Amino acid sequence: MTNIFDVAKKANVSKSTVSRVFSGSRHVSEKSRQKIIAAADELGYVPNILARQMRQQKTNIIGFVATSYYPAVGSLLSYITHIAEEKGYSVNVYFTKDKEQELNVLNYLKLHVLDGLFLVSTRNGWNTIKEFAKYGPISTWRRIDSCSIYSSYIDHYPLYKQILLYIENTYEVDSIGHILNDRKKSNTKARIKAINEFEHDYPCTDNNWQLFFPEQGGAGKQAALTYLKTTNPPKVVLAYSDYVAADFISTLREHQVDVPRDVKVFGFDNSDFGKYMNISTVDTYLEIQAINCINNIISRLENKKFEEIKITPKLIIRTTC
């Protein structure tokens, strides 16, 4: 019977290094980790502790995977951790810096170190990730149409168009600015679609002031600094999150620009930042998105019927717009 010494010999590493990989430790180089996983696969090796877990058909551990931290990540983690604990599961958190690290976490499904995965954001393409769904349930709040991965996504297209129509019908402005996420993101594409259709219906309103940022951190400040240098800047600016909107507003106020007198600002997601700073926003009910995702994972693990909670987002008008 294959044992840990066989895997160590095959991978040309020490027994302790193999143990660290199968215990989920991060104190192993990526190169060694990949060699050990490949050797274990080739030899058909499953660690004894994992074998016991496999006989029970679960480890009661769900992985939470993100590429970076921003406020929504903290909220999601809080919601999912509490829901999981109530149902007898614990949560392991992973922040991946590249595709290889993400693949390592995905392999934990294959090795039965984790029962399921919740993906906040991803490094690899969905086609790569889908291959691991056969080893355990995967869910995400990102937009994906898939039979193997559950998504609790909210369609941003009608919501963004609703914001644009609200601005058009409420204020007499000839230009609207947009602080957007990465162009490749599905939510950004949905917003751009809404902008294009709005421009077709209201050609007199200029929507050309558009900035794109791959991450939320620093996006609001950089957008504000660009805004300050813009000749005839838009009188209304839409940000893709309350966190970005808050950073944008704070930076403008440091330069004596008054919000909402000089420029009106609209956020998105109804986070604590939006509440504390009275930012007009859209409530996408993040907690319900998290509940749907974690309940989907646990329902599949326990062979129970999954009952999705319907989400109806709504505009929340406060003092900034």
GUDO-72597 format. One record per residue (C-alpha): x, y, z. Coordinates in steps of 0.001 Angstrom, whole numbers, plus 524288, in hexadecimal, padded with zeros to 5 digits. Example, Ala and Ser with C-alpha at 12.3 -4.5 7.8 and 13.67 -1.06 7.14 Angstrom:
// residues 2
+-------+-------+-------+
!  east ! north !    up !
+-------+-------+-------+
! 8300C ! 7EE6C ! 81E78 !
! 83566 ! 7FBDC ! 81BE4 !
+-------+-------+-------+
This chain:
// residues 321
+-------+-------+-------+
!  east ! north !    up !
+-------+-------+-------+
! 80000 ! 80000 ! 80000 !
! 80500 ! 80D6D ! 7FC6B !
! 808F9 ! 815DE ! 80802 !
! 80E29 ! 8236C ! 80ABE !
! 81C47 ! 81EDA ! 8092A !
! 8194B ! 81A47 ! 7FB52 !
! 813B2 ! 8279E ! 7F7EC !
! 81F75 ! 82E88 ! 7FDF2 !
! 828C7 ! 825ED ! 7F645 !
! 82138 ! 827D0 ! 7E99B !
! 820ED ! 836A3 ! 7EB4B !
! 82EFE ! 836F4 ! 7F059 !
! 82B30 ! 83E4A ! 7FCAF !
! 82AEB ! 83B45 ! 80B35 !
! 81FD5 ! 83441 ! 8122B !
! 81D35 ! 84085 ! 81A38 !
! 81B7E ! 84896 ! 80DD9 !
! 81152 ! 83EEE ! 808EF !
! 80A62 ! 83FA5 ! 8161A !
! 809EC ! 84E74 ! 81588 !
! 803B3 ! 84E24 ! 8080C !
! 7F904 ! 844B1 ! 80C1A !
! 7F63C ! 84C1F ! 818A4 !
! 7F3A1 ! 8586C ! 810C0 !
! 7FFBA ! 85FC9 ! 81568 !
! 80430 ! 86B36 ! 80D20 !
! 81274 ! 869A9 ! 81147 !
! 81614 ! 861D9 ! 8053B !
! 81B6F ! 86716 ! 7F871 !
! 81257 ! 866D5 ! 7ECC9 !
! 81BBE ! 85E2B ! 7E554 !
! 81C4F ! 85406 ! 7F030 !
! 80DA9 ! 85470 ! 7F222 !
! 80B14 ! 85192 ! 7E3DD !
! 814F7 ! 8466F ! 7E3CB !
! 80EA3 ! 84045 ! 7EFB5 !
! 800D3 ! 8416C ! 7EA56 !
! 80538 ! 83B8B ! 7DD68 !
! 80C4D ! 83071 ! 7E460 !
! 80094 ! 82D7E ! 7ED08 !
! 7F7A2 ! 82D56 ! 7E127 !
! 8009B ! 82437 ! 7D9CA !
! 801F5 ! 81AF3 ! 7E552 !
! 7F3B2 ! 81BD9 ! 7E93D !
! 7F774 ! 81FEF ! 7F6F6 !
! 7ED9A ! 82563 ! 800C3 !
! 7F2B6 ! 8293E ! 80E6B !
! 7ED4D ! 82149 ! 819B2 !
! 7E681 ! 82CDB ! 81FEF !
! 7E024 ! 83012 ! 8130C !
! 7DC6E ! 821F0 ! 81100 !
! 7D4E1 ! 82254 ! 81DBF !
! 7CE3F ! 82EBA ! 8192E !
! 7CB0E ! 82878 ! 80C14 !
! 7C456 ! 81D23 ! 812EB !
! 7BBAC ! 8274C ! 8195F !
! 7BA12 ! 82DE7 ! 80C02 !
! 7BD4C ! 83B7A ! 8117D !
! 7C758 ! 843B2 ! 818A2 !
! 7BD89 ! 84E2B ! 81CD9 !
! 7C6C1 ! 85894 ! 8177F !
! 7C32F ! 86252 ! 80CE1 !
! 7CD63 ! 86A9B ! 8060B !
! 7CBAD ! 87959 ! 80458 !
! 7D412 ! 87E4C ! 7F91D !
! 7D716 ! 88C70 ! 7F573 !
! 7E1B5 ! 8935C ! 7EDBB !
! 7E243 ! 89FAE ! 7F624 !
! 7DB8F ! 8A648 ! 80183 !
! 7D16A ! 8B102 ! 800AC !
! 7C590 ! 8B3B1 ! 8095F !
! 7BC0F ! 8AAD1 ! 80219 !
! 7C589 ! 89F79 ! 8040D !
! 7C54D ! 8A1AE ! 812B2 !
! 7B681 ! 8A221 ! 812B7 !
! 7B570 ! 895AD ! 80AB5 !
! 7BF14 ! 88EC5 ! 81394 !
! 7B77A ! 892D6 ! 81FA1 !
! 7AA81 ! 88E53 ! 819FB !
! 7AF95 ! 8816B ! 814D2 !
! 7B767 ! 87E09 ! 820FE !
! 7ABC1 ! 8801E ! 829F4 !
! 7A256 ! 878AA ! 8213D !
! 7ABE5 ! 86D5A ! 81FB3 !
! 7AE59 ! 86C8E ! 82E5A !
! 79FC0 ! 86BF7 ! 83107 !
! 79F03 ! 86024 ! 8281E !
! 7AADE ! 85943 ! 82DE2 !
! 7B539 ! 85D56 ! 82405 !
! 7C1C7 ! 86510 ! 8255E !
! 7C7D4 ! 86E11 ! 81B38 !
! 7D5E6 ! 86EB0 ! 8167D !
! 7D9C4 ! 87BA6 ! 8103C !
! 7E31D ! 87CA7 ! 804B6 !
! 7E81F ! 888F8 ! 7FE14 !
! 7EE91 ! 884E2 ! 7F15B !
! 7F909 ! 88D22 ! 7EADD !
! 7F991 ! 885B6 ! 7DDF8 !
! 7F38D ! 87AA5 ! 7D61F !
! 7FC51 ! 8704A ! 7DC25 !
! 7F819 ! 87380 ! 7E9FA !
! 7E9F2 ! 872F1 ! 7E5E3 !
! 7EC22 ! 865C1 ! 7DF71 !
! 7F201 ! 860E0 ! 7EC29 !
! 7E578 ! 8645E ! 7F34C !
! 7DD41 ! 85E1E ! 7E8A0 !
! 7E566 ! 851E4 ! 7EA48 !
! 7E13F ! 85180 ! 7F89D !
! 7D3D6 ! 84DAF ! 7F36A !
! 7DA0B ! 842C3 ! 7EBB2 !
! 7E1EE ! 83E40 ! 7F780 !
! 7D5FA ! 83F32 ! 80074 !
! 7DC79 ! 8494A ! 80928 !
! 7D08B ! 851E6 ! 80696 !
! 7C244 ! 84E25 ! 80487 !
! 7BEAB ! 859EF ! 7FC43 !
! 7C323 ! 86743 ! 7F7B0 !
! 7BD9F ! 874F7 ! 7F76F !
! 7C4AD ! 87D9C ! 7ED9C !
! 7C44F ! 88C43 ! 7EFCB !
! 7CD36 ! 88EA4 ! 7E427 !
! 7D59F ! 8862F ! 7DB71 !
! 7E31B ! 88594 ! 7D53D !
! 7E07B ! 87A8C ! 7CBAF !
! 7D620 ! 87A2A ! 7C12E !
! 7C903 ! 873FC ! 7C40A !
! 7CBAB ! 868C9 ! 7BAA2 !
! 7D749 ! 864DF ! 7C30B !
! 7CFAC ! 8664E ! 7CFB5 !
! 7C419 ! 85E6C ! 7CAA3 !
! 7CCD7 ! 8526A ! 7C9B3 !
! 7CDA8 ! 8520A ! 7D888 !
! 7BEFD ! 852C8 ! 7DAD5 !
! 7BE3C ! 843F7 ! 7D97D !
! 7C5F0 ! 842BE ! 7E638 !
! 7BD00 ! 84B60 ! 7EE56 !
! 7B305 ! 85660 ! 7ED78 !
! 7B7E1 ! 863D6 ! 7E94D !
! 7B030 ! 8706D ! 7EA3E !
! 7B2E4 ! 87EAF ! 7E775 !
! 7AC55 ! 88BF4 ! 7E791 !
! 7B2DC ! 88ED1 ! 7DA7C !
! 7AACF ! 88E08 ! 7CE22 !
! 7ABFD ! 880BE ! 7C7BF !
! 7A1F1 ! 8787C ! 7C0AC !
! 7A5C3 ! 86A99 ! 7C3F1 !
! 79F83 ! 85D9C ! 7C73C !
! 7AAF1 ! 859DD ! 7D007 !
! 7ADA8 ! 866AA ! 7D760 !
! 7A302 ! 86DEF ! 7DEA5 !
! 7A296 ! 87CBF ! 7DD82 !
! 79A72 ! 8862D ! 7E596 !
! 79DDC ! 89184 ! 7DCA9 !
! 7958F ! 89DA8 ! 7DB1F !
! 793F5 ! 8A2CF ! 7CD38 !
! 799CB ! 8B077 ! 7CD87 !
! 79464 ! 8B488 ! 7C052 !
! 78670 ! 8B806 ! 7C477 !
! 78B4A ! 8BDE8 ! 7D130 !
! 7951D ! 8C6D3 ! 7CA8C !
! 78B14 ! 8CB03 ! 7C099 !
! 781BD ! 8CDEC ! 7CBC3 !
! 78BF3 ! 8D6D5 ! 7D1FE !
! 78E39 ! 8DDDF ! 7C515 !
! 77FB2 ! 8E006 ! 7C333 !
! 77E5F ! 8E4E4 ! 7D126 !
! 7891C ! 8EEF5 ! 7CEB2 !
! 78354 ! 8F2F1 ! 7C19A !
! 775DA ! 8F4DD ! 7C76F !
! 77A78 ! 8FB97 ! 7D3DF !
! 7857A ! 904BC ! 7CFF3 !
! 78824 ! 90DAA ! 7C489 !
! 795C1 ! 90914 ! 7C0E6 !
! 79C1A ! 907E0 ! 7B397 !
! 7A69D ! 8FE22 ! 7B7A8 !
! 7A802 ! 8F24C ! 7C083 !
! 7B4F5 ! 8EC55 ! 7C4C2 !
! 7B7A4 ! 8DE02 ! 7C765 !
! 7C1B2 ! 8D777 ! 7D027 !
! 7C1B7 ! 8C95E ! 7CB9E !
! 7C85A ! 8BC91 ! 7CEFC !
! 7D0C7 ! 8B482 ! 7C5B3 !
! 7CB8A ! 8B47A ! 7B7C2 !
! 7CC20 ! 8A598 ! 7B776 !
! 7C303 ! 8A3F7 ! 7C328 !
! 7B51F ! 89FE6 ! 7BFF5 !
! 7AF60 ! 8AA82 ! 7C8AB !
! 7B752 ! 8B4DE ! 7C195 !
! 7B27D ! 8AFC7 ! 7B493 !
! 7A489 ! 8B08C ! 7B9B1 !
! 7A68D ! 8BEA8 ! 7BDDF !
! 7AC87 ! 8C263 ! 7B0D0 !
! 7A0E3 ! 8BC4C ! 7A9FD !
! 797E7 ! 8C4B2 ! 7B264 !
! 79FF5 ! 8D0E7 ! 7AF47 !
! 79F92 ! 8CE36 ! 7A0A5 !
! 790DF ! 8CC41 ! 7A092 !
! 78EEF ! 8D84A ! 7A8F0 !
! 79733 ! 8E066 ! 79F7E !
! 78EB6 ! 8DBA1 ! 79449 !
! 7825C ! 8DFFE ! 79B55 !
! 78831 ! 8EC99 ! 7A0C5 !
! 79283 ! 8F118 ! 796EF !
! 79390 ! 8FE9F ! 79D1D !
! 79993 ! 8F903 ! 7A992 !
! 7A84D ! 8F6E8 ! 7A8AC !
! 7AD1D ! 8EA38 ! 7AEF3 !
! 7BB18 ! 8EA81 ! 7A9DB !
! 7C1A9 ! 8ECFC ! 7B703 !
! 7C4BA ! 8DED2 ! 7BA41 !
! 7CFA8 ! 8D949 ! 7C2A8 !
! 7D2C5 ! 8CADB ! 7C47F !
! 7D998 ! 8C4A7 ! 7D029 !
! 7DD08 ! 8B641 ! 7D239 !
! 7DC0A ! 8B725 ! 7E11E !
! 7D451 ! 8BF59 ! 7EAC7 !
! 7DFFA ! 8C361 ! 7F2F8 !
! 7E432 ! 8D127 ! 7EF0F !
! 7DA61 ! 8D1F1 ! 7E3EC !
! 7D230 ! 8DCA8 ! 7EA18 !
! 7DDE8 ! 8E539 ! 7ED38 !
! 7E3D3 ! 8E3BE ! 7DFA3 !
! 7D6AE ! 8E69C ! 7D96B !
! 7D545 ! 8F2EC ! 7E1B0 !
! 7E2C6 ! 8F7C2 ! 7DDF9 !
! 7DF66 ! 8F59F ! 7CFA8 !
! 7D279 ! 8FC8D ! 7D1AB !
! 7D961 ! 90855 ! 7D783 !
! 7E1E0 ! 9097D ! 7CB59 !
! 7D667 ! 90842 ! 7C1FA !
! 7D188 ! 9143A ! 7BACC !
! 7C2C0 ! 9154D ! 7BC4D !
! 7C170 ! 908AE ! 7C454 !
! 7B434 ! 901F0 ! 7C544 !
! 7AAD4 ! 906AA ! 7CFAC !
! 7A6D1 ! 8F8CC ! 7D341 !
! 7B020 ! 8ED4D ! 7D517 !
! 7AC39 ! 8DEFF ! 7D6AF !
! 7B5B8 ! 8D605 ! 7DDC1 !
! 7B56C ! 8C734 ! 7DD0A !
! 7B581 ! 8C5A3 ! 7EBE4 !
! 7B2B1 ! 8CD9C ! 7F806 !
! 7C0CF ! 8CBC8 ! 7FC5B !
! 7C5CD ! 8D1F7 ! 7EFCB !
! 7BB73 ! 8DC98 ! 7F0B7 !
! 7BF71 ! 8DF9B ! 7FEC9 !
! 7CDCC ! 8E0BA ! 7FB05 !
! 7CA0C ! 8E95B ! 7EF7F !
! 7C1E0 ! 8F263 ! 7F815 !
! 7CC18 ! 8F337 ! 802D7 !
! 7D6D7 ! 8F6F5 ! 7F94F !
! 7CE62 ! 9014A ! 7F2C7 !
! 7CB06 ! 9072F ! 80004 !
! 7D97D ! 90802 ! 80348 !
! 7DA81 ! 910D8 ! 7F752 !
! 7CED5 ! 91921 ! 7FB71 !
! 7C560 ! 91319 ! 7F1BA !
! 7B7FA ! 91238 ! 7F7E5 !
! 7AFA2 ! 90601 ! 7F653 !
! 7A49B ! 906F3 ! 7F268 !
! 7A4C9 ! 9158F ! 7EF63 !
! 7B005 ! 91530 ! 7E594 !
! 7AE94 ! 90718 ! 7E144 !
! 7A4C1 ! 8FC8B ! 7E499 !
! 7A989 ! 8EEAD ! 7E729 !
! 7A284 ! 8E1A2 ! 7E644 !
! 7A844 ! 8D51F ! 7EBD7 !
! 7A4B1 ! 8C6C4 ! 7EB06 !
! 7A266 ! 8BB73 ! 7F4A4 !
! 79D32 ! 8C282 ! 800CD !
! 7A916 ! 8BF4C ! 80907 !
! 7AC49 ! 8C533 ! 8163D !
! 7B435 ! 8CF9B ! 80F29 !
! 7A7FF ! 8D3D2 ! 80801 !
! 7A033 ! 8D429 ! 8149D !
! 7AA62 ! 8DBAB ! 81C6C !
! 7AC91 ! 8E5D9 ! 811C1 !
! 79E5F ! 8E6E6 ! 80D6E !
! 7A19E ! 8E2A0 ! 7FF88 !
! 79674 ! 8E01D ! 7F615 !
! 797E9 ! 8D20E ! 7F1CD !
! 791A4 ! 8C546 ! 7EDB4 !
! 78EDE ! 8BAB9 ! 7F7C2 !
! 7926F ! 8ADB9 ! 7F184 !
! 7900E ! 8A65F ! 7FE47 !
! 79DB7 ! 8A0EF ! 7FFB2 !
! 799ED ! 898EC ! 80B8D !
! 78F73 ! 8919F ! 803E7 !
! 79922 ! 88F25 ! 7F8E9 !
! 7A23B ! 88908 ! 802FF !
! 79725 ! 88128 ! 8090A !
! 79355 ! 87BB8 ! 7FBBE !
! 7A162 ! 877FA ! 7F89E !
! 7A469 ! 8711D ! 80568 !
! 79726 ! 86A72 ! 805F4 !
! 79929 ! 86564 ! 7F832 !
! 7A638 ! 85F66 ! 7FC09 !
! 7A0EB ! 85924 ! 80871 !
! 79475 ! 85463 ! 801CD !
! 79C82 ! 84D28 ! 7F7A4 !
! 7A58E ! 8478F ! 801FB !
! 79A1A ! 84296 ! 809F3 !
! 791A8 ! 83E8D ! 7FE47 !
! 786CE ! 847D8 ! 80223 !
! 77E1D ! 85053 ! 7F9BF !
! 783BC ! 85DDD ! 7F79D !
! 779FF ! 868E5 ! 7F941 !
! 77F1E ! 87578 ! 7F350 !
! 77AE4 ! 88244 ! 7F981 !
! 77663 ! 88BDF ! 7EF25 !
! 77D82 ! 898E6 ! 7EF28 !
! 77735 ! 8A591 ! 7EAA2 !
! 78145 ! 8B09D ! 7EAEB !
! 77CBC ! 8BE7C ! 7ED4A !
! 781C3 ! 8CC5E ! 7EC07 !
! 784AF ! 8D353 ! 7F8CD !
! 784E9 ! 8E21F ! 7F780 !
! 78CD2 ! 8E975 ! 8019F !
! 79386 ! 8F6AB ! 80207 !
! 79E4C ! 8F52D ! 7F7B9 !
! 79544 ! 8F43F ! 7EBFF !
+-------+-------+-------+
